[in-house]
Amino acid sequence: MDIVNIAPENLEIANSYLSTGSAIKTAEQLAITPDKVMDVIEKREVKAYIDGVYLDQGYRNRFRLAELLDEVIEHKIEEARESDVYSTKDLADLISLAHKMSRILNTKITLYSFIRRGCYSNYISYSLS
């Protein structure tokens, strides 16, 4: 993972924003204006930090999500083998979901990479063409 250089005061605002989920609550908690919170969280390096933390938490974590989906697919396959009663549509739907999630995740990782490097507008131009 790349090191993101953030001023300590901006890091405090970013962490507060991550814990409260709201610019208004962050502003109240830190006794600053909501406009100041928004100015900070819209900075490229702060946005990259927030996005990175968000993508690594809970079931948004790509490894945890993939592992869970693999478990569900494996369970469905075992269930089908044991009962001899299954729908190929169920299995196909799960595999299709896994593929779709993989594509979406790859797109988000690419977007995150572009944001980190400050090439967000280039990505939008490329993805729209």
Secondary structure, DSSP 8 states (H G I E B T S, - for coil): -------HHHHHHHHHHHHH--HHHHHHHHTS-HHHHHHHHTSHHHHHHHHHHHHHSGGGSHHHHHHHHHHHHHHHHHHHHHHS---HHHHHHHHHHHHHHHHHHHHHHHHHHHHHHT-HHHHHHHHH-
